[in-house]
């Protein structure tokens, strides 16, 4: 088992997360073991919710016994999003089409040249998310996506990623996003997953996975982006908890919102409280 050395700021943020979601921790804080088999394909429904600090504390009291933290526990997710010079993929995604797709590199914590990372193609069609990914080392993945080399293996997933790379001309790293995540699964159904992301930060310089994880905050301190992931219907007990606490779905994309901020398409207020509810627009005062 390998533990990561974290900065003082990171330790402070992680200790705050432990405090809020302590009831989920039935195993020690684990970091990904390099030889762990991880699924290369996903097909599921994903719904997002924005949680204020008050709402997160209320939700915490209702979840113990229903959720358990998975073996990867609390970790820092680092993603490098690829886009064209005119940002065609993300602009199309923000138009909310029936079908959309994104390409990114992902690592769990800062990577090194020889670190295993994931090349991920995330697709969404009629509300269903399809994630296709291949595992490579960082020094192999970067030149591959730049069109300068090809991996030493072949697969259907790789063909799909290569098609995306060749179709979008001038594809290159466009934005780095990192966040701290708690990942949980249902005690009665391990396919039901809930993740809590906080300390979401982004940058458009130093676009690499082997650098620091610093960036501009996307949310105010203490806010969480909760993502609910299930191959089918959400359990009734979870739906009831959300109804009782008046927690509603939010349309929110980390890369999409950061792109809008970068291009000055949203106000400063929305940049810190991004909560576009499909039922209503929720203001800051809703959580006081």
JOHU-V908170 format. One record per pair of residues at least 4 apart in sequence whose C-alpha atoms are under 7 Angstrom apart, sorted by the first residue. I is the first residue (numbers start at 1). GAP is how many residues later the second one is. D is the distance in Angstrom with one decimal. If there is no record, write none. Layout:
((I:GAP:D) (I:GAP:D))
This chain:
((1:32:6.8) (2:29:6.4) (3:28:6.1) (6:4:5.8) (6:5:6.1) (7:4:6.2) (8:4:6.2) (9:4:6.3) (10:4:6.1) (11:4:6.0) (12:4:6.4) (13:4:6.5) (14:4:6.2) (15:4:6.2) (16:4:6.5) (17:4:6.1) (18:4:5.1) (20:37:6.5) (21:39:6.2) (23:41:5.9) (24:40:6.3) (24:43:6.6) (24:44:5.2) (24:45:5.5) (25:44:5.9) (26:43:6.9) (29:44:5.8) (29:45:6.2) (30:41:6.5) (30:42:5.4) (30:43:5.8) (31:41:5.9) (31:44:6.8) (32:40:5.9) (40:92:6.0) (40:93:5.2) (40:94:6.4) (41:90:5.5) (41:91:4.8) (41:92:6.5) (42:88:5.5) (42:89:4.9) (42:90:6.8) (43:85:6.9) (43:86:5.7) (43:87:4.6) (43:88:6.7) (43:188:6.7) (44:84:5.7) (44:85:5.4) (44:86:6.8) (44:185:6.5) (44:186:5.4) (44:187:4.2) (45:82:6.6) (45:83:4.9) (45:84:5.9) (45:184:5.7) (45:185:5.4) (45:186:5.8) (45:187:6.8) (46:83:6.7) (46:181:6.6) (46:182:5.5) (46:183:4.6) (46:184:6.7) (47:180:5.7) (47:181:5.2) (47:182:6.7) (47:202:6.5) (48:177:6.9) (48:178:5.7) (48:179:4.5) (48:180:6.3) (48:201:5.6) (48:202:5.5) (48:203:6.8) (49:176:5.9) (49:177:5.0) (49:178:6.4) (49:199:6.4) (49:200:4.8) (49:201:5.0) (50:174:6.0) (50:175:4.8) (50:176:6.2) (50:200:6.3) (50:225:6.5) (51:4:5.5) (51:5:5.6) (51:172:5.7) (51:173:5.0) (51:174:6.2) (51:175:7.0) (52:4:6.0) (52:170:6.9) (52:171:4.8) (52:172:6.6) (52:235:6.8) (53:4:6.4) (53:169:5.1) (53:170:5.4) (54:4:6.4) (54:233:6.7) (55:4:6.1) (56:4:6.1) (57:4:6.7) (59:4:6.5) (63:4:6.2) (66:120:5.9) (66:121:5.6) (67:117:6.0) (67:118:5.5) (67:119:4.6) (67:120:5.4) (68:116:5.3) (68:117:5.5) (68:118:6.4) (68:119:6.1) (69:4:5.6) (69:114:5.8) (69:115:4.1) (69:116:6.3) (70:113:6.0) (70:114:5.2) (70:115:6.2) (73:109:5.8) (73:110:5.7) (74:107:5.6) (74:108:4.6) (74:109:6.7) (75:33:6.8) (75:105:5.7) (75:106:5.5) (75:107:6.8) (76:32:5.8) (76:33:5.1) (76:102:6.8) (76:103:5.6) (76:104:4.4) (76:105:6.1) (77:30:6.2) (77:31:4.9) (77:32:5.9) (77:101:5.5) (77:102:5.5) (77:103:6.3) (77:104:6.9) (78:28:5.6) (78:29:5.2) (78:30:6.1) (78:31:6.1) (78:32:7.0) (78:99:6.0) (78:100:4.4) (78:101:6.9) (78:131:6.9) (79:25:6.3) (79:26:5.5) (79:27:4.5) (79:28:6.6) (79:97:5.8) (79:98:5.2) (79:99:6.2) (80:24:5.3) (80:25:5.0) (80:26:6.5) (80:93:6.4) (80:95:5.9) (80:96:4.6) (80:97:6.5) (80:128:6.9) (80:129:6.8) (81:22:6.1) (81:23:4.3) (81:24:6.6) (81:92:5.8) (81:93:5.8) (81:94:5.3) (81:95:6.4) (82:21:5.7) (82:22:5.7) (82:89:6.2) (82:90:5.1) (82:91:4.3) (82:92:5.3) (83:4:5.5) (83:6:6.3) (83:88:5.2) (83:89:5.6) (83:90:6.3) (83:91:5.6) (84:4:6.0) (84:84:6.5) (84:85:6.5) (84:86:5.3) (84:87:4.6) (84:88:6.4) (85:85:6.4) (87:4:6.0) (88:4:6.0) (89:4:6.2) (89:13:6.7) (90:4:6.2) (90:166:6.4) (91:4:6.6) (93:4:6.6) (93:7:5.6) (94:162:6.6) (98:27:5.7) (98:28:5.4) (99:25:5.6) (99:26:4.5) (99:27:6.8) (100:23:5.7) (100:24:5.4) (100:25:6.8) (101:20:6.9) (101:21:5.4) (101:22:4.2) (101:23:6.3) (102:19:5.8) (102:20:5.2) (102:21:6.6) (103:17:5.8) (103:18:4.7) (103:19:6.4) (104:15:6.1) (104:16:5.4) (104:17:6.7) (105:12:7.0) (105:13:5.6) (105:14:4.7) (105:15:6.1) (106:11:5.8) (106:12:5.1) (106:13:6.5) (107:4:6.3) (107:10:4.9) (107:11:6.5) (110:99:5.9) (110:100:5.3) (110:101:6.5) (110:102:6.8) (110:103:6.9) (111:4:5.5) (111:98:5.6) (111:99:4.5) (112:26:6.9) (112:98:5.2) (113:24:6.9) (113:25:5.1) (113:26:5.0) (114:23:5.4) (114:24:6.0) (114:25:6.4) (115:22:5.2) (115:23:5.9) (116:19:6.5) (116:20:5.5) (116:21:4.2) (116:22:6.3) (117:18:5.8) (117:19:5.6) (117:20:5.6) (117:21:6.0) (118:15:6.2) (118:16:5.6) (118:17:4.6) (118:18:6.2) (119:14:5.3) (119:15:5.3) (119:16:6.4) (120:11:6.9) (120:12:5.7) (120:13:4.2) (120:14:6.7) (121:10:5.9) (121:11:5.2) (121:12:6.0) (121:40:6.3) (122:8:5.9) (122:9:4.5) (122:10:6.3) (123:6:5.8) (123:7:5.0) (123:8:6.1) (124:4:5.5) (124:5:4.4) (124:6:6.0) (125:4:6.6) (132:25:6.2) (133:24:6.7) (134:23:7.0) (134:24:6.8) (136:4:6.3) (136:5:6.0) (137:4:6.2) (138:4:6.2) (140:4:6.3) (140:11:6.9) (141:4:6.2) (142:4:6.3) (143:4:6.3) (143:5:5.2) (143:6:5.7) (144:4:5.8) (144:5:4.8) (144:6:5.4) (144:7:6.8) (145:20:6.5) (146:26:6.9) (154:4:6.4) (155:4:6.4) (156:4:6.5) (157:4:6.4) (158:4:6.0) (159:4:6.1) (160:4:6.4) (161:4:6.2) (162:4:6.1) (163:4:5.9) (164:4:6.3) (165:6:6.6) (173:34:6.3) (174:30:6.3) (175:28:5.9) (175:29:4.8) (175:32:6.5) (176:26:5.5) (176:27:5.4) (176:28:6.3) (176:31:5.9) (177:24:5.7) (177:25:4.4) (177:26:6.7) (178:22:5.9) (178:23:5.5) (178:24:6.5) (178:35:6.2) (179:18:6.2) (179:19:5.9) (179:20:5.4) (179:21:4.3) (179:22:6.3) (180:17:5.6) (180:18:5.4) (180:19:6.1) (181:14:6.6) (181:15:5.5) (181:16:4.5) (181:17:6.6) (182:13:5.5) (182:14:5.1) (182:15:6.6) (183:11:6.2) (183:12:4.5) (183:13:6.6) (184:9:5.7) (184:10:5.3) (184:11:6.0) (185:5:5.2) (185:6:6.9) (185:7:5.6) (185:8:4.3) (185:9:6.2) (186:4:5.1) (186:6:5.3) (186:7:6.3) (191:39:6.2) (192:37:6.0) (192:38:4.9) (193:35:6.0) (193:36:5.1) (193:37:6.4) (194:32:6.9) (194:33:5.7) (194:34:4.6) (194:35:6.2) (195:31:5.6) (195:32:5.2) (195:33:6.7) (196:28:6.0) (196:29:5.7) (196:30:4.6) (196:31:6.6) (197:27:5.4) (197:28:5.0) (197:29:6.3) (198:25:6.3) (198:26:4.8) (198:27:6.5) (199:18:6.7) (199:22:6.7) (200:17:5.8) (200:18:5.5) (200:19:6.6) (201:13:6.8) (201:14:4.8) (201:15:4.9) (201:16:4.3) (201:17:5.5) (202:13:4.7) (202:14:5.2) (202:15:6.7) (203:12:5.1) (203:13:6.3) (218:53:6.6) (218:54:6.2) (219:4:6.3) (219:53:4.8) (219:54:6.4) (220:52:5.6) (230:4:6.5) (234:4:6.9) (234:5:6.8) (235:4:6.5) (236:4:6.1) (237:4:6.4) (238:4:6.4) (239:4:6.2) (240:4:6.0) (241:4:6.2) (242:4:5.8) (242:5:5.0) (243:4:6.3) (248:29:6.7) (249:28:5.9) (249:29:6.6) (250:25:5.9) (250:26:5.4) (250:27:4.6) (250:28:6.5) (251:25:5.6) (251:26:6.4) (252:5:7.0) (253:4:5.7) (254:4:6.1) (255:4:5.9) (256:4:6.3) (257:4:6.3) (258:4:6.1) (259:4:6.2) (260:4:6.0) (260:5:5.1) (260:6:6.2) (261:4:6.0) (261:5:5.9) (261:10:6.6) (266:4:6.4) (266:5:6.7) (267:4:6.3) (268:4:6.8) (269:4:6.5) (270:4:5.1) (275:6:7.0) (275:7:6.4) (276:5:5.8) (277:4:5.3) (277:5:6.8) (282:4:6.3))
